[in-house]
Amino acid sequence: MNLLLAFIWVALTGSLYFSNFYLGFLLGFFILWLMNRNEDDQRYFNRVPKIIGFILYFLYELVKANLQVAYDVITPRFFMQPGIVRYPMASRSDFEINMLSTVISLTPGTLIMDISEDRTVLYIHVMYLKDKDQFIRQIKNGFERRLLEIIR
């Protein structure tokens, strides 16, 4: 319904720009929130801000990792400290594991190598591994926590 309201806004204003669509999406979100304030099911209104927050966090991590790899490529000295990390997952379903492994692999400098037989551990190759425990905390408190808040 929110997307429909955003498209109606774009059609009414006659301006087909992303900023106009985004404004229509925000207006539609606000209208739907006003209409559903007294209902018990508020999942949509809790998930949309979390999805936007996850996208912004992912983009921040993506840019940060790209800059790190680019800096390493253009400088004569290598800063790589490769390593393989055994990452214990809180994700359990196939969809959760797939989404987590995709998000980790999309970030430059990391690659999913394998998943354990019992599907509780990911093996991740990391290009810039300074502290293994800090990397595990960063994935657990960053990508996995935010992703599970959206999915569950």
C-alpha positions in Angstrom: 0.0 0.0 0.0 2.9 2.3 0.8 4.5 1.8 -2.6 1.1 2.4 -4.3 0.7 5.7 -2.4 4.3 6.7 -3.5 3.5 6.0 -7.1 0.2 7.9 -6.9 2.2 10.8 -5.4 4.7 10.6 -8.3 1.8 10.5 -10.8 0.0 13.5 -9.2 3.1 15.7 -9.1 4.3 14.6 -12.6 7.9 14.6 -11.4 9.7 11.2 -11.9 12.7 11.7 -9.7 14.0 9.5 -6.9 13.7 12.3 -4.4 10.1 12.8 -5.3 9.4 9.1 -5.0 11.1 9.0 -1.6 9.0 12.0 -0.5 5.9 10.2 -1.6 7.0 7.0 0.2 7.5 9.0 3.4 4.1 10.7 3.1 2.5 7.3 2.4 4.2 5.9 5.4 3.0 8.7 7.6 -0.6 8.4 6.3 -0.6 4.6 6.8 0.8 5.1 10.3 -2.0 7.7 11.1 -4.6 5.3 9.9 -3.3 2.2 11.8 -2.3 3.8 15.1 -4.9 1.9 17.1 -4.4 -1.5 15.6 -2.3 -4.2 17.3 -0.3 -5.3 14.3 2.5 -2.6 14.0 5.2 -4.9 12.4 5.3 -2.8 9.2 5.9 0.4 11.0 8.7 -1.2 13.1 10.4 -2.9 10.1 10.6 0.0 7.6 12.9 2.1 9.8 15.0 -1.0 10.5 15.3 -1.8 6.8 16.3 1.8 6.0 18.9 1.6 8.9 20.2 -1.7 7.6 20.6 -0.3 4.0 22.5 2.8 5.3 24.7 0.6 7.5 25.5 -1.8 4.6 26.3 1.2 2.3 28.6 2.6 5.0 30.4 -0.7 5.4 30.6 -1.2 1.6 32.2 2.3 1.1 34.6 1.8 4.0 35.7 -1.6 2.7 36.0 -0.3 -0.9 38.2 2.5 0.3 40.4 0.2 2.3 40.9 -2.2 -0.7 41.5 0.7 -3.1 44.1 2.3 -0.8 45.8 -1.1 -0.6 45.9 -1.4 -4.4 47.2 2.1 -5.1 50.0 2.1 -2.5 53.2 0.3 -3.1 53.1 -1.4 0.4 50.6 -4.2 1.1 48.5 -3.8 4.2 46.7 -7.2 3.9 46.6 -9.6 6.8 44.5 -12.4 5.4 42.9 -15.0 7.7 40.1 -17.5 8.0 37.5 -16.9 10.7 35.2 -19.5 12.2 32.0 -17.4 12.8 29.3 -18.9 15.0 25.9 -17.9 13.6 22.7 -17.0 15.4 20.9 -17.5 12.0 19.1 -20.8 11.7 16.8 -20.9 8.7 18.1 -21.3 5.1 16.9 -17.8 4.2 18.6 -16.2 7.2 21.9 -18.0 6.5 21.7 -17.2 2.8 21.0 -13.5 3.4 23.8 -13.2 6.0 26.3 -15.0 3.7 25.3 -12.8 0.8 25.7 -9.6 2.7 29.1 -10.6 4.0 30.3 -11.7 0.6 29.2 -8.5 -1.0 31.5 -6.5 1.2 35.0 -6.3 -0.4 37.7 -8.1 1.5 35.4 -10.9 2.8 34.3 -14.1 1.2 32.3 -17.0 2.6 34.2 -20.2 2.2 32.0 -22.8 3.7 29.1 -23.6 6.1 29.4 -26.3 8.7 27.4 -29.5 8.3 25.2 -28.6 11.3 24.7 -25.1 9.8 25.8 -23.2 12.9 29.2 -22.0 11.7 30.3 -19.9 8.7 34.0 -20.0 7.6 34.9 -16.5 6.3 38.1 -15.5 4.5 39.0 -12.0 5.6 41.5 -9.9 3.7 42.3 -7.5 6.5 42.1 -9.4 9.7 43.7 -7.5 12.6 41.7 -9.0 15.5 39.6 -12.1 15.1 37.4 -11.4 18.1 36.7 -7.8 17.0 35.8 -9.0 13.5 33.3 -11.6 15.0 31.8 -8.9 17.2 31.5 -6.5 14.3 29.6 -9.1 12.1 27.4 -10.2 15.0 26.5 -6.7 16.2 26.4 -5.2 12.8 25.2 -7.3 9.9 23.6 -10.3 11.7 21.8 -8.4 14.4 20.3 -5.9 12.0 19.4 -8.6 9.5 17.7 -10.8 12.0 15.7 -7.8 13.4 14.3 -7.4 9.9 13.7 -11.0 9.0 12.3 -12.3 12.3 
